[in-house]
Amino acid sequence: MPHLGFLLLVMLIGLCAADTKGKCRLHPACAILGGHCVKDPTDPIDCRGRLVPDGCRPGNCQCCIPGCPEDEGFFLLPSTNQCFKYFKDRPRNWTESNELCLAENLVMAQPYDAVNLRSYIVQRYGFYSEFWLGACGDGTYIQWQNNGDIIRSTNPLWYPNMPGNRITPVYCLLLLANDGQWKNDPETPYYSEYYVNVRYTLCE
Ligand SMILES: *[C@@H]1O[C@H](CO)[C@@H](O)[C@H](O)[C@H]1NC(C)=O
């Protein structure tokens, strides 16, 4: 029978090797905000705070900043633990929404759970609450600005007949959030909208 100490050593070496392989690396952008990296941002156990895209590498790692301060207007979406800030002071065009998020040291939202997010916002902020998300057309697809991921036309979240040919840079991603859309088409909140039109702003 092999020595127990030897077995433990073999296990430890194995664990370390596995950890280094898929390890998340912290970038200054995350460190400066007091954050740390988490591997699976959709696992609520992993991050008790708000997630900031792009603070960690590789791509599926996310920067987690502890806390989601409600007194500063943030809210935490329980299903994915993503922390958002919603601005319903006045509607803005997409460019202005983007500038508002950046001015707050945030980015436009890229939700992991758009269906639950819409449901949360309609219930909390009322009947007409449509808001811009951080993705616009690149000529072929609607593309997330935070990580470059594309939203294919086959994505099940698209509202019927969307995005069609609304994939040029003058179209950006809108989350349909009024009471009627939420009740009638609960599973399809994505809409491609002309970027000059004004809607509310959601940052993360
Ligand atoms: C967006 O809104 C701002 C502020 O009203 C305005 O200055 C800007 O021209 C608008 N941009 C577009 C593309 O409509």
The ligand as a MOL file (V3000), in Angstrom:
LIG
                    3D

  0  0  0     0  0            999 V3000
M  V30 BEGIN CTAB
M  V30 COUNTS 14 14 0 0 0
M  V30 BEGIN ATOM
M  V30 1 C -27.1800 62.5910 -28.9670 0
M  V30 2 O -27.6520 63.5070 -28.0310 0
M  V30 3 C -26.7710 64.5930 -27.7850 0
M  V30 4 C -27.3520 65.4130 -26.6410 0
M  V30 5 O -28.6800 65.8080 -26.9150 0
M  V30 6 C -26.5710 65.4020 -29.0420 0
M  V30 7 O -25.6690 66.4720 -28.8220 0
M  V30 8 C -26.0300 64.4800 -30.1170 0
M  V30 9 O -25.9360 65.1820 -31.3320 0
M  V30 10 C -26.9260 63.2850 -30.2940 0
M  V30 11 N -26.2730 62.3510 -31.1960 0
M  V30 12 C -26.9110 61.7790 -32.1850 0
M  V30 13 C -26.0950 60.8740 -33.0210 0
M  V30 14 O -28.0830 61.9920 -32.3960 0
M  V30 END ATOM
M  V30 BEGIN BOND
M  V30 1 1 1 2
M  V30 2 1 1 10
M  V30 3 1 2 3
M  V30 4 1 3 4
M  V30 5 1 3 6
M  V30 6 1 4 5
M  V30 7 1 6 7
M  V30 8 1 6 8
M  V30 9 1 8 9
M  V30 10 1 8 10
M  V30 11 1 10 11
M  V30 12 1 11 12
M  V30 13 1 12 13
M  V30 14 2 12 14
M  V30 END BOND
M  V30 END CTAB
M  END
